């Protein structure tokens, strides 16, 4: 759940920058038809729904490009490994914001079983899920109340229904959208309402708005997304208003505005995520827009379309990765150990099973053994790791001599140097075809034994590849016959 929340959080941060770009673009396009502003919000929706995208040199997100996973298709401002970092770091793409956030993040506490940041993420994930449940419950309840009020509506014609239990017209229905109107509308008011709501139906707005609310529910913790939802709804309604004026002519501006004002949705009326209501949104702004609307010239329409398409493309694309100096090649294997893999999976916490598995995968395994998984002891100290093997080749096992424990003790010491808070490492080797009827050989080494053997804190060897090679060289010279405990 924490991993899912971090993915949603990164998508929300990316969408926030896109939303800010759209808001600025709306200001530049304020004299253009509102349909173009409405289209721009599709870029925000893409960012909120899809975690990965294509890369392009035209991307407008180049200015806020995080360093983490550039070029992978995923904009990662908050790393998935933040819960395991010694000093949690967020790259918000803007240095000032990053410094402010990072100063408030809790540092690691290696003596504990879990990083404080892990606890923060877990609690935040629970709050996030709770918020989603509450909003969905509220939305479903509101919709059921509306359906109850229109259950007795009377069919007038086609998909037009009339009832005295509502005060404003609206479109309701996902598969078969219907227009519901209150009783008492004049023929003139009805003509405006029908044209407005038919525009919604023709553009499939009765699908778009509920989908937008579901997306908002996933990202409810982001205030910019609430503002974006409100502005998107406003642009949706304004573009429909303009469609009515364009269809019926400028002469109806005054009467249409009067109708809009008289049928405005009251605050106690339909809720967020409700069906498309005729009088929904900022009525004052919509009336001003209606009175100021002029049919655009072909050149303005073409230019607005070009600008909108370019902005949607630029906001939907990820920036190409920044150029980095070539890395110096390092020797991947050293005495059978994958040095790069070992350093990549170094971790503060034994509870990070992905990192622990990566460390085991970077170490040589004696011939004749097959891996059977790992078990992590993280409930209480001492914390430990048990690595399970099964023997599949008795001759190879006897030849390599794993019963002496030498290979396992050597690997154990390396793991103790690379896992900061682990107290012991154990290897359990089952021998189903052996003389002892499948009994298991167990080799255990504690941190105390390892440090007594080497005379120092072995975690100092896990700093870098150079120190780790020195540790491997020392271990190859040690005699393990008298070390460790065997069962």
N, C-alpha and C positions, 0 to 999 in steps of 0.2 A: 504493500500500500504506500509506503514511503517513497519507493522508486516511482510509482505512478504519480504521486503528488509532485515530485521533483520534475517529472516530464511535463506535467500540466503547468507548473510554475514557470519553467523555461519558455513554454509556448506563450504563456500570458505576458511575460516580459517582452518577448519579441513582438507580440501583438500590440503592446503598449506603445512601442516606438512607431509601429505602423499606424496606429490610431492617431497619434500626434501628427504624423505626416498628413493623414487624411483630413484632420481638422484644419490644418494650415491650407491644404488644397481647397477645402470647402470655402474658405475665405477668399481665395483667388478666383474661385468659380461662382461667387455670389450673384453675379449678373447672368450666369448661364442657367438654362433649365435645370431644375432640381433632380431630374432623372440621372444626370451625370454625377452629382454628389451622392445619390443613392447607390449608384454602381460602385463607387469607390469603397464602400463598406465591405464589398466582397473580399477585398484583400485582407481586411481584419479577420473576417470569418475563416478564410483559408489558414491564416496563422494560428487561430484558436482551435482549429479542428485537426490540422495535419502537422505532425511534429517535424517532418523533413521536407525539404524543397530542393529545387535545382539551383545551381550556382550560376552567377552571371556577373560580368564586369559592370553591368548597368544597375546593379542592386543599390537601392537607396539606403540600405542598412550598413553600408561600408563604414559610415561614420561611427557606428556603435558596435563594430565587430568584436566579439569576445575572442580571446586567444585560444581557449580550450580546444574546441573541435572544429576549427575552421576547415572548410573543404569536405566535411563528412556529410553535409546535407542537414545537419542538426545544429541550431544555434544554442549553445550551452553556456548560459550565464552563471548558473548554479550547478557545479559538478555533481554527478551522481555519487561520487566518493566523498562528498563534504562531511558526511557523518563519521568518516574514519580519519579525517585529516587532523594533524597535530594542531595546526592553526587554520581553522576554516576560512576559505577565501572565496569571495563572490566577485566575478568580473562583470559588472553591469554595463560595460562598454563606455562608460563615462567615469573618468578617474575620481572626480570629487564624490560622486554617488557611491562608487566602490569603496572608497576609504571610509565613508560614513557608515556603510553597512558592516564592513569587516571589523570596525572598531567595536561593534556591539555583539559580535558573535562569540560564544564561549569557547575558550581554548580547551584542548584535550586534557584528560586526567588519566594517564596510563595505568595508575594503580587500580582503577575501577574496571568493572566488567564491560561497561558501555561508555562511549564518548558522550559527554553532556549534549553535544550537538545531535546525536542520535535520539536522545530523549526529546529534545526540542522538536525535531522533525516528526517523531511519532505522535506527539501531542498535537502538533499543527495539522497532521494528516487526519487525526480523529475529528478535529474541529471542522476541517474542510469537508469531510464526508457528512458530518452532522448538518452543516449548512446546506449541502445539496439536498439532503432528505427533507429538510424543513421547507425549502423553496419549492421542490417538486410537490410536496403535500399541499402547500398553499395554492399552487397553480391548479392542481387537479381539483381541489375543493372548490375553487372559484369557478372553474369550467363546469363542474357538476351543478352548481347553483344557477349558472346561466342556462344550462340545458333544462333545468326544472322550470325556469320562468318562461321558456318558449315552447314547452311541451304542448300547450293548448293553442298555439298559433294557428291561424286560419290561412289556407292557401288562397292567394289572390290570383296569381297566374304564373306559369312557368316555375321559377324557383323563388318567387317573391311571396313572403308570408307576413301576415299582420297580426299584432297582438296588443292588448292594452296593458300588458305587464312590463313593458319596457318604455324608456323615455327617449332613446336615441336609436337610429338605425345601425345595423352592423351585419357583417358577414360571419357566418358560423358553419363549421363543418370542414373536415379534412378530405374526405373522399368525394362527397357531394355537397359542395358549398352552397349555402342558401342565404338569401338576403332577408333579414327580419326588420320590419319597420313598425314604429308605434302607430296607433290609430290617430286619425285627425290630420294627417299631412295633406297639404293642398297639392293640386296637380303640378304646380310649378316646383314646389319643394321636392315632390316625389321624382320629378325628372332629373333634378340635380343629384339627389341621393342615388338613384339607380345608375346614372352614368359614372358617378364616383366609385360605387361599390363594384360595378361591372369591370372597371379598370383594375381594381384589386384582384378580381377573379381571373381576368385575362392574363395578368402578370404573375399569377400563382403566389401572390402575397400572403394568402391564407396558409401556405406552407412555410414561406420564408420567415414570417414573424414568429410562429411557434418554434421553428428550428433555432432562430436567433435567441429566443429565451432559454432554450435548452443549453445552448452554448454558454450563455450568460450564467446559467446555473452552475456549470462546471468551473467557471472562473469568477464566481461571486465575490471572492476576496479582493478583487482588483477594482478599485473605484473608477478607473478609466474605462473599464468595460461597461459599467452602468451608464456612464456619460455617453459612451459610444452607442449603446442600445437606445438611449433616449434620442440622440441626434439621428440615428438611422431611422427610427420610427417617424421622426419629424420630417426627414427628407422623403420618406415613403409617402406620407400624407400630402406633403406639398406638391410632389410630382403628380399625384392623382388630381389635386385641385387644379393644377396647370392643364392637365389633360381635359378636364371639364370645360375650362375657359377656352382652350384651343378648339374644342369641338363645337361649342355653342356660341362663341364670339365674345368680344369684349363688353358688349352691352349687358351681359348678365352678371358682371363683377359685383355690382352693388347688391342685387337680390341674392346672389349666391353667398356673399359674405354674411348677409342677414340670416339666411337659413343656417349657415354654419354656426353662427353665434347662438341662435335660439335652440339648436340641438346639441350644444356642447356637452360632452361627458362631464358629469359632476365628479368631484373628488371621491364621493361615496359610491360611485357607480362601478363600472367595470375595472378590474384590477390589472396589474402587470401581466403580460403574457395572455391577455384575454383576446377574444375574437376581434376582428378589424372593425372599429366603430367609426361612424362618419364624423362625429365631433371630437375625435381623439387628438391629443397633442396640444401644443402651444397655440391656442386659438388666435391670440393677438398677433403672433408672428405669421401665422398662416393667412390671416386677413390682409396684413401688410403685403405679404408676398403676392396674394391674388390681385390686389389693387395695382401693384407695381409691375405685374407680369406683362411682358411684351413678347410676341411671337419671335423667336430667334431667326436671324438671317441664315441662309445656307452656310455662309462662311463661319459664323459663330458656332453653329451646330457641329460642323466638321472639325473646327479647332477644339471645341470642348470634348468631342469624342476622342480625338487624338491624344489630348492631354490626359483624359481619364484612363485610356488604355495604357499609356506609358506609365502612369502612376501605379495602376494595378499590377502591371508587370514588374516594375521596379521594387514595389513593396512585397511582392510574392517571392522574389528571388533572393537567395542567400548570396552574400558577397564572396568573391573568389578568395582563397586563402592568401594571407600575406606572405610575401617572400621571406624565407628564412635562410640564413647561411648554412651551407652544407655541414652535416654532422660528421665528426671524425669517426671513422669506423672503429669499432671495438671488437675484440675477440669474443665471439659468442659463447664458446665452450672452453672451460678450463678444468682439466682433470675430470671431465665428464659432467660438469655443472654448467647449466645455461645461465651465464652471469647476468645478461640483460633481463631475462625472465625473473631471476631471483630479485634483482633490484627493483624491477617494476612492481613486484608483488609484496615488497616490504610493507609491513603494517604495524600500527600501534596496538591493534586489538585482535585477540584470538577469535573473537566472535565474527570477524569478517571471513566467512567461509570461502568466498570467491578468491580472496588473496591467499588464504591458507592452501587451498587447492592448487593455486598457481605456483606456490613455493614447492609443493610436493612434485608438481609436474616438471619443475626445473632441476630436479635432483636425479642422479642415476639410481636405477632400480636393479637389484641383483637379478641375474638370470634365473628363470624357473619360477618366478612369482608373477601373479596377476593382481592388480589393484581391486579392492572390494569396497572402496569408499572410506570416509573419515567420520569421526565422531568428535564433537567439540564439547568440552566441559566448561560452561560459562555461567552456571547458576550461582556458584559460590567458589571462593578461593579454597585451595589452589586451582587455578585455571589450567586446562590441559588439552592436548590433542592426541587422539588415538587413530593411527593409520592401519587399516586392515588389508592384509594380503592373503592369498591362498596359493599354496604350492601346486604347480602343475607339471613339474619335471623334477623328480627326486634326484636324478643324477646331477643336474645342473645346480640344484640347491646344495647338495653335498660338496660339489666341486668348489662353488663360490663360498661355502662355509658361512651361511647366514646365521647358523646357530651360535657362532662366536659373538655375534652382535656388532662386529666392527663396523660394517657398512651402515648399520642403522644408528649406531651411536654418533658416527661422523655426521650423518644427515640431521640427527637430532640437535647437535650443537649448532649447526648452521641455522636451523629453524629457530632455536632459542636466541640467536643473534639478530634475527630478522623479524621476529614477532615480539613486540616490546613487553607485553604484559602476560605472556604465557609462563607457567611455572614448571610444567613437565611435558615431555613428549614420549609417547609409547607406540610401539609397533607390535601388532598381533598377526602372527603368521599361522594360518590353519593348514594342516597337512592331511587332507582326507584319505590319502592312500598310504600314509605312513604307518609305522609299526605301533604307534600309540593310539590307533583307532580314531583319527581325526582330531586329536587334541591340538591346542594352539600353543605356539611358543610366543612369549611376550618379552619384549625388551623395553625397559623404561629408563629414562634419564631425566633427572630433575635439574633445574637451573642451579641449585646449590651445588650439586655434584659437578656439573660442567664448569662452574666458575672456580671451584676448588681445584679441579684438574688443570685449568689453564692459569689460575692465579690472578684473575681479573674479571671485571664485568664484560662479558663477551658481546654485549650489545654495541660496544664501541666499534666492533669489526663490521657492523652492518651499515656504516656511514656511506661507503661507496665501494666500487668494484675493487679498487686497489687494496683496501683493508680486508675485503672479503677474500681476495686471493691469498693474502698473508695468513688468514685463518685456515684456509684449505691446506696451505703448505704446512702449517703447524700440525694439523690433524693427521696428515699423512705420515708424520714422523712419530706420532704418539703410539704407545702400546695399549690397546684397550682390553687386554686380558683381565686386568684387575679393576676396571672401571665400570661404573653403572651397576644396576641391579637387574637380575634376570629371574624370571619365574618360569 
